[in-house]
Amino acid sequence: MLRTFRTMNARTCFTPVTLALAGFLTLAGSGRAETPPLLPGILEFAGRVSHNYWYLFGEAHRAELDALNRQLRQADQQLRQARDDAARQAAAERATRAADRLLELVKQCPRLLRLDLTAARATLQPAGPIEQPGDTGALLLEVNAGGEGLWFSSNAADLSAPGGETSRVSIDLGASGVTYAVAGLDHLPFGRTTLQLRFNRPGQPSLPLPLDVVTPPPGRLKLTVLSDDTGRPTPAMVRLMWRVDGLVRRPANGIEFAPQFDGQGQATGVRAANLPGPLGVHFWCVPGPFDMALAPGVWQIGVRRGVEHEVLFEDVTIKSGELTERTLRPRRWVDMPRRGWWSGDDHVHLRILSDDDARHVMAWVKAEDVHLANIVKMGDIYRTYFEQRGFGPAYRVVDGDYVLAPGQECPRTHDQIGHTLAMNILSMVRNPERYFLYDLVFDEVHAQGGLTGYAHVNSGLFHVHRDMSLNVPRGKVDFVEIIQFNQLGTDLYYDFLNLGCKLTASAGSDVPWGGTIGEVRAYAYLGQQPFSADKWFKAFGRGRTFTTSGPMLEFRVGDALPGDELVMKSNRKLRVRAHAWGDPKRMAPMKLEVVRHGEVIRTAESTDPKNPEAELDFTVEAGPGFWIAARARAGDGTSAHTTPVYVIREGLRFWKFDGLETLLARREESLRQIEGIIAEAKRLDGEGRLEADRYRQQLARQGDALLERVALARGLYAELRRLADSERPRRAALRP
Amino acid sequence: MPPAQAKWLPAAPRRLVALLRATLLGGLLALASRAHDTLAGYLRHHVIVALGAEYVDVTVHLTFFEDGSEHERALMDADGDGRLSRAETEAYLKQLAPRLAGLVKLRAAGQTMDLVPLREPELDLLGHTRTGRWHHRLSLFFFAPPPPDLAPGTELVVEDRLWPELRAVGLHQVEARDGARLEAVPLRDSLLPPAPEGQAREFKARVLTPPKAAAAAPADVERKPCSAPSEP
């Protein structure tokens, strides 16, 4: 909404903005404190010309436009917060200077269109056609409606949805005086377009005027991304951003995954990884080379191929009518398969019901260089999602060293006891009538030869600690997700490790809620064996893993790898070696820690900005045994963590003996919470209030069976207490 | 619920703001009661702090997951036709922007600074221009002069009071210019419960190396002699 200001005598030599501000101050002094502090519209105008439409003024003015925008906005805030006339005056002067300079730049802009509505015949000068840079553009106008007043307005028109046979662009004007307007134009056709500009003044009929705009002929970009391993074209994550408007365009063969996402999560083909800095901007998955028309000008091309490759950004100039060819080859900064480590993502949701579906997902895992993706059909108590053609080896999709293996995320309860995962299953295991009895699912998955785990353990989401308290001590669980959305979370993980329960560290992106496949990944160690899904599952099941969103991590205790047990008959020194390293271009510095029973016992940190690498090599006494692991944090905010090595003193459990009371108390609390939600569900069910709440209705009806498991768990924890008592003398004897 | 910041609005829009506020409050309370069910009820706060010699820029990308997006899309759909036009989304942003401006602050060395909106908020419907259960992203852009005497070890804390009643997924990162080095202090837990009344969610960054001072302060824009609006 635009407003009129009374102005001072025009013979006084002030700029138009000063006149307008003086009018404001007069109004303010007369007690009308609600008047907006600056000319309405000028802030949005300044923001848009500095950020979106700077090219109207040329690169040379871009920095100044940004500075003027900031100065205006700061002055606006200072005016609002001023407590006395002196402060108000200073802010007003600052605003005046910035606004005057902005107005000067606008008036000097060679692309300024002028329209005098007071003339006998209102015509735009120049008359056109007006050149636009490409499929987006803008018009900058000065419209004189006669009389007093100074206004700014900002509009935008999306020309992909033309009204009838014309492309309408609305421009709002002040009732009188001069309006400076910027109108953005999106989705301009190539060549010549006649726009119908509609000038809208309060209380006046809209004035239509035609204006031709012309865009230059497009150029062509032919882009090929090569694999650094083979030198052949490969799928890749590609970003095309036009420097003129800063917007990302979809590559010609960019895969639209939306139909495979069941309308859930971020159901779109453009993906932004949950990773820091340049990794987190928008990319599309392209399955191979493409050749497409693009507006002329400078384009940023970005190419990613997962965590083991450098990210490439390059500016390329596209010229009208010309073909520009680029071949890019993102370089590996590390080759983990050569070191025996193969990446996986334990949590990927995408429908695969056809060969096309499979091809799309395979392109994505290859683009992100993730060797095994657990494609999980998701279930809840009502239904399933992300349907799959089938399960088992026959339904794996294999292309060289890349595998899509069907799994499941089910059962899942959100407000009760957590979400589960399974890998390498032969058939989906789901029974709504026994939905809360997760152990039955775990047993069936194990009977199929699969692996069982919990999702979201890094964050503790969905009260997963509750079912973990039931089934982890019973040995029914193989793995837990400890890193997701670039957040490493170890509280729950350490609690159960400290109780002497072995758990493999895993990672899952949870696409489409996550950004991209492999933004976090679990590496499994196959050594010199050739890669296959079965070997990967076997290694994973042995716990030979580390998880990461960036750094690479190697860890040994003696010759033992993560997941291994070292059984000691007597005390001796053990050599611990840990090595963390990362992409030199973005991960420095690197901090490496070795944790034992969750406590940091050694740290190393690199500070060389060119060398994000840290190593530790030291000895520890085996003592009464422990679990020990390595973790790393890179300077860019990414993290890594290994599965532990379990040092077991014969006859003793590897648990954190001195912290048992606290650990057991937490588990008891989890069990009490389960009892509490069952009791509440039963009460509500008895009152007939759960007809529309299947979760709690079934919880009530399965509650007794679940309470049996609570009792069983309690018995297990009591057993652990007795075990602790029996160990006490032996442990005391071992103390130095 | 963002408190009213609209005292400077003329009367008619203020009534609309009050109506909008009431609708939002009721809707958000209903939303909060469902929001505990699934991740669908969460709001992701992605906070980026960029430190340079002249300015600290704070960008907040709010990704509304299904519950929140459904609710906000219904608010955007002024004509109720199930489609979200550009005019509708722009009107939604215009109503929202003033109330969000004061909800993000920057604290450094114990001093809290008001952030200045750098430009208008941006809305990305993530490819879905209809009402319903999708995701969408609302991006807010702020800046402030860097605190004086920034020493290594100083913490820059973004205090975020946006939609405090909704559970949140927190993600933050830092960027540094002009020779500065900054590190993001990891969140204790990426999942953030509803914030107690009056409390902000905090995203911290630690200054490792302050930025080098600008070579010269930008010259003030000089007042020009009287100039009339351009003649046709």
Contacts between the chains, C-beta under 8 A, distances in Angstrom:
chain1	res1	chain2	res2	distance
A	1	B	10	7.2
A	1	B	13	7.7
A	13	B	225	6.6
A	13	B	226	3.9
A	14	B	226	6.5
A	15	B	223	7.0
A	15	B	224	6.0
A	15	B	226	6.7
A	15	B	227	6.3
A	16	B	227	7.5
A	16	B	228	7.7
A	16	B	229	6.4
A	18	B	223	7.6
A	34	B	7	7.2
A	34	B	8	5.8
A	34	B	9	8.0
A	34	B	10	7.2
A	36	B	8	6.1
A	37	B	8	7.9
A	44	B	120	5.7
A	47	B	118	7.1
A	47	B	119	3.4
A	47	B	120	5.6
A	48	B	119	7.3
A	48	B	120	7.4
A	50	B	119	7.4
A	51	B	119	5.2
A	67	B	218	5.6
A	68	B	221	7.4
A	69	B	118	7.3
A	69	B	119	7.0
A	70	B	55	6.8
A	70	B	116	7.4
A	70	B	118	7.0
A	70	B	143	6.3
A	71	B	221	7.5
A	73	B	116	4.8
A	73	B	117	6.3
A	73	B	118	6.9
A	73	B	143	8.0
A	74	B	116	5.4
A	74	B	145	8.0
A	76	B	116	7.8
A	77	B	114	6.6
A	77	B	116	5.0
A	80	B	8	7.4
A	81	B	114	7.4
A	94	B	220	7.9
A	96	B	223	7.1
A	97	B	220	5.7
A	97	B	221	3.8
A	97	B	222	7.1
A	97	B	223	6.4
A	98	B	221	5.7
A	100	B	221	6.4
A	100	B	223	6.4
A	100	B	224	5.9
A	101	B	221	3.8
A	104	B	224	6.5
A	107	B	230	5.8
A	114	B	230	6.5
A	114	B	232	6.0
A	116	B	232	3.8
A	119	B	232	6.3
A	125	B	232	6.9
A	142	B	229	7.5
A	142	B	230	5.9
A	144	B	229	6.3
A	144	B	230	7.8
A	144	B	232	6.7
A	150	B	229	7.8
A	156	B	86	6.9
A	156	B	90	7.7
A	158	B	86	5.3
A	177	B	229	7.9
A	178	B	229	4.4
A	178	B	230	8.0
A	258	B	127	6.5
A	263	B	133	7.1
A	263	B	134	7.3
A	264	B	66	7.4
A	265	B	65	7.8
A	265	B	135	6.7
A	266	B	63	7.6
A	266	B	126	6.0
A	266	B	135	4.9
A	267	B	126	7.6
A	267	B	127	7.5
A	267	B	128	7.1
A	267	B	134	6.6
A	267	B	135	7.2
A	268	B	126	5.0
A	268	B	127	4.1
A	268	B	128	7.6
A	269	B	127	7.7
A	270	B	126	7.9
A	270	B	127	7.3
A	274	B	171	6.2
A	276	B	173	4.2
A	276	B	184	7.7
A	277	B	173	6.5
A	277	B	175	6.9
A	280	B	173	7.3
A	414	B	36	7.9
A	414	B	37	5.0
A	414	B	38	4.5
A	414	B	39	8.0
A	415	B	36	6.1
A	415	B	37	5.8
A	458	B	190	7.5
A	459	B	189	6.5
A	459	B	190	5.6
A	459	B	191	4.4
A	460	B	189	7.6
A	460	B	191	7.1
A	461	B	39	7.0
A	461	B	191	5.9
A	462	B	38	7.9
A	485	B	169	6.6
A	485	B	171	6.5
A	485	B	190	6.2
A	486	B	171	6.9
A	487	B	171	7.6
A	487	B	187	7.1
A	487	B	190	3.7
A	489	B	189	6.9
A	489	B	190	7.0
A	513	B	39	6.2
A	513	B	65	7.5
A	633	B	186	7.6
A	635	B	183	6.6
A	637	B	173	5.9
A	637	B	174	7.9
A	637	B	183	7.8
A	637	B	184	5.1
A	637	B	186	7.5
